[in-house]
């Protein structure tokens, strides 16, 4: 199947549904979706039982290329499944249109994999996103400027990121909601300003990160020789709900820590059954190792932690206003607002620092 045939089929020949099945071991394709039909792209490797490897064109005029592009005029429902993205200068999907896009059971290598610039829904299910290691900076695996983002049971590994709008998953522009369900973020390097999950827009009012008692979300870093100067989670969302999530075995430096929240509107922050264990900041650390939150007294806030563990964390920085594990900061205000910080049935133990403040 050659690229012109695929483009022609999606533009002119399909009526209600277009089903593209890739059956060879490897493909070099470009698929451009314009028409408003249901599109399914599936890999079927009958010889080895593995995913189909697909790659697109190489670099053209210095610009990155995408294997699948969705035109801004399209309102298609698009499903891509069981593929492996081969090495190329570019990504898998650039969606400037489309009602919904679903990526399932696929392996994606390198950065800039998905760019989502449409008001539709992006669903990621049981996929693997693998970078090139800590010494090769890449663009975000998923970069969304619009729509609703849902990511389920996926792995993000060996990426190296730098910059304020950088990380495994970036929600900016006018994204409205981001849900992360039972995923793992391991062996990534987050340089200053970047994060595994980065929400930089106030339009993304709700950030949900949830696991289950049997399958927790996991964030872990590298060894002490490779401290993280970024974060696992960085958000400005007004409603943040995190449950059944492990933040473990990581060293941070500078402005880095496990989670930073900066929300100056009325906010509701919830942690339930979360585990913060063996998180450390080195001598250059400036934030609490687990959670550092900047919230608004003017508009009010509710910070609630239930059944959480904060254990064996260390702050080696020199700040005299930061807790070793947790800091919640807010400017004074005469305005009447709800301002609540509550820890219920939590375990806070063996957290150490340089003697400036307590654990919280």
Secondary structure, 3 states (H helix, E strand, C coil): CCHHHHHHHHHHHCCCEEEEEECCCEEECCEEECCCCEEEEEECCCCCCCCEEEECCCCECCECEEEEEECCCCCCEEEEECEEECCCCEEEEEECCCCEEEEECCEEECCCCEEECCCCEEEEECCEEECCCCCCCCCCCEEEEEEEEEEECCEEECCEECCCCCEEEEEEEEEEEEEEECCEEECCEECCCCEEEEECCCCCCEEEEECCCCCCEEEECCCCCCCECCEEEEECCCEEEEEEEEEEEEEECCCCEEEEEEECCCEEEEEEEEEEEEEEECCCCCCCCCEEEEECCCCCEEEEEECCEEECCEECCCCCCCCCCEEEEECCCCCCCCEEEEEECCEEECCEECCCCCCC
